Amino acid sequence: MKPLPLSITSRRMAQRLVPVAVLAFVLALPVGGEAAALSLQTGPPRIDAAVRFFGATVDFWGEVEPGSQVVVKATAPAADVFVAEESWLAGFLGSGKVVVRLPALYEVLTSCELAVIPAEVRRQIGIDWRDSEAVREAAVARLDMGRMVPVDPALREEYLRRAIRWQERNGNYRLGETGLVLDNGRFSGTLHIGPYGPRREVTLTAYAIREGRVVEVSGTTVNLPVAFFTRPFGGKPEEAGLLAGVVACAALVVVLQVREVRQRAALRSRQP
């Protein structure tokens, strides 16, 4: 029996291998398509400032696997919060003030109601800033004649509570429940920074939640530029009042100067 030509043998081997290769390729394809990885991007900050900083807004967006819920947390490095003053004289002398080192910003936005997120996941993410390590372990000290001294441990929680309340009242700590727009794997939102918020660096962290647990985390950092007079001065009520006060003071100075010039002129005219 004569051996088959090489071309015929190669063709038969190829015919046998093609179905095997096609089957391997099909099995390697992910079921339902490839899931989108969690991503987070930010736009340029919009600064509201005239003679002083009035705040900033930052738009952000990203993608996540459809069917997931998203939580975005914005934080900033710690800053001093002065929360107590025993008396006017103590404050004037530089003593009696209690300084608490708290994150300058703590804002949380969610794509769903909090009841949908398991309590353990909420604690893991730090949705409630009171449960976060950065707030619980905040340094608390008393300013005494320019020196920082430890406070009474029995009073620490009270000082910390008052500092947190100050941050909440000034809009630095806030929760935006359902503050994210989530549609078919795409989410977006806006971060609002108040006049007493951070001026330099803000960190945004996105958490993807599926099946009652955090499955992906993505983060980015936004640097706030130092800017003044990003809009015409006098657009806010407090600016209008300040502008009116400056104009009144300037007018008073002019009136006093004119009066003094007239008095000097009258005195010169009486001299022989």
Backbone hydrogen bonds, N-H to C=O, Kabsch-Sander energy under -0.5 kcal/mol:
donor,donor_aa,acceptor,acceptor_aa,energy
9,T,5,P,-1.9
10,S,6,L,-2.4
11,R,7,S,-1.8
12,R,8,I,-2.0
13,M,9,T,-2.1
14,A,10,S,-2.3
15,Q,11,R,-2.1
16,R,12,R,-1.5
17,L,13,M,-2.1
18,V,14,A,-2.2
20,V,16,R,-0.8
21,A,17,L,-2.6
22,V,18,V,-2.5
23,L,19,P,-2.3
24,A,20,V,-2.2
25,F,21,A,-2.1
26,V,22,V,-2.3
27,L,23,L,-2.3
28,A,24,A,-1.5
29,L,25,F,-0.8
29,L,26,V,-0.9
33,G,30,P,-1.5
39,S,63,E,-2.2
41,Q,61,W,-3.1
43,G,59,D,-3.0
46,R,57,T,-2.6
47,I,45,P,-0.6
48,D,55,G,-3.0
49,A,47,I,-0.7
50,A,52,R,-2.1
54,F,48,D,-2.9
55,G,48,D,-0.7
56,A,193,I,-2.1
57,T,46,R,-1.7
58,V,191,L,-2.1
60,F,189,G,-2.5
61,W,41,Q,-2.3
62,G,187,F,-2.1
64,V,185,G,-2.5
68,S,65,E,-1.5
69,Q,209,I,-2.3
71,V,207,Y,-2.0
72,V,109,L,-2.9
73,K,205,T,-2.8
74,A,107,E,-3.4
75,T,203,T,-2.4
76,A,105,L,-1.2
79,A,102,L,-3.0
81,V,100,V,-1.9
83,V,81,V,-0.6
83,V,98,V,-2.1
84,A,98,V,-0.6
86,E,96,G,-0.6
91,G,87,S,-2.4
92,F,88,W,-2.3
93,L,89,L,-2.1
94,G,91,G,-0.9
95,S,90,A,-3.3
96,G,143,L,-0.7
97,K,143,L,-0.9
98,V,84,A,-0.8
99,V,141,A,-3.3
100,V,81,V,-2.3
101,R,139,A,-2.6
102,L,79,A,-2.0
102,L,100,V,-1.0
104,A,77,P,-1.8
105,L,76,A,-0.5
106,Y,172,N,-2.7
107,E,74,A,-2.5
108,V,174,R,-2.0
109,L,72,V,-2.8
110,T,176,G,-2.0
111,S,70,V,-1.9
116,V,113,E,-1.6
117,I,113,E,-0.5
117,I,114,L,-1.1
122,R,118,P,-2.2
123,R,119,A,-2.1
124,Q,120,E,-2.2
125,I,121,V,-2.5
126,G,122,R,-2.0
127,I,122,R,-2.1
129,W,127,I,-0.7
131,D,128,D,-1.9
132,S,129,W,-0.9
136,R,132,S,-2.7
137,E,133,E,-2.6
138,A,135,V,-1.4
141,A,99,V,-2.3
142,R,149,V,-3.5
143,L,97,K,-3.7
144,D,142,R,-0.8
144,D,147,R,-3.5
145,M,143,L,-0.5
146,G,94,G,-1.0
147,R,144,D,-1.7
149,V,142,R,-2.7
149,V,147,R,-0.6
151,V,140,V,-0.7
155,L,152,D,-2.1
156,R,152,D,-0.9
157,E,153,P,-0.6
159,Y,155,L,-2.2
160,L,156,R,-2.7
161,R,157,E,-2.5
162,R,158,E,-2.1
163,A,159,Y,-2.1
164,I,160,L,-2.4
165,R,161,R,-2.2
166,W,162,R,-1.9
167,Q,163,A,-2.1
168,E,164,I,-2.4
169,R,165,R,-2.6
170,N,166,W,-1.7
171,G,168,E,-1.4
172,N,167,Q,-2.2
173,Y,167,Q,-1.2
174,R,106,Y,-1.7
174,R,172,N,-0.5
176,G,108,V,-3.8
177,E,175,L,-0.8
178,T,112,C,-0.9
179,G,176,G,-2.1
180,L,110,T,-2.3
181,V,188,S,-2.7
182,L,180,L,-0.6
183,D,186,R,-3.0
186,R,183,D,-1.3
187,F,62,G,-2.2
188,S,181,V,-1.6
189,G,60,F,-2.2
191,L,58,V,-3.2
193,I,56,A,-3.2
193,I,191,L,-0.5
197,G,194,G,-1.7
202,V,222,V,-2.6
203,T,75,T,-3.1
204,L,202,V,-0.5
204,L,220,T,-3.0
205,T,73,K,-2.4
206,A,218,S,-4.0
207,Y,71,V,-2.8
208,A,216,E,-2.5
209,I,69,Q,-2.9
210,R,213,R,-2.3
213,R,210,R,-1.1
215,V,208,A,-2.5
215,V,213,R,-0.5
216,E,208,A,-1.1
218,S,206,A,-2.3
220,T,204,L,-2.5
222,V,202,V,-3.4
224,L,200,R,-4.8
224,L,222,V,-0.6
227,A,225,P,-0.7
229,F,50,A,-1.0
230,T,49,A,-2.3
231,R,49,A,-0.8
235,G,232,P,-0.8
240,A,236,K,-2.6
241,G,237,P,-2.3
242,L,238,E,-1.9
243,L,239,E,-3.0
244,A,240,A,-2.4
245,G,241,G,-2.2
246,V,242,L,-2.4
247,V,243,L,-2.5
248,A,244,A,-2.4
249,C,245,G,-2.5
250,A,246,V,-2.5
251,A,247,V,-2.4
252,L,248,A,-2.4
253,V,249,C,-2.4
254,V,250,A,-2.2
255,V,251,A,-2.5
256,L,252,L,-2.6
257,Q,253,V,-2.3
258,V,254,V,-2.6
259,R,255,V,-2.5
260,E,256,L,-2.4
261,V,257,Q,-2.3
262,R,258,V,-2.3
263,Q,259,R,-2.4
264,R,260,E,-2.3
265,A,261,V,-2.2
266,A,262,R,-2.5
267,L,263,Q,-2.2
268,R,264,R,-2.2
269,S,265,A,-1.8
270,R,266,A,-1.0
271,Q,267,L,-0.9
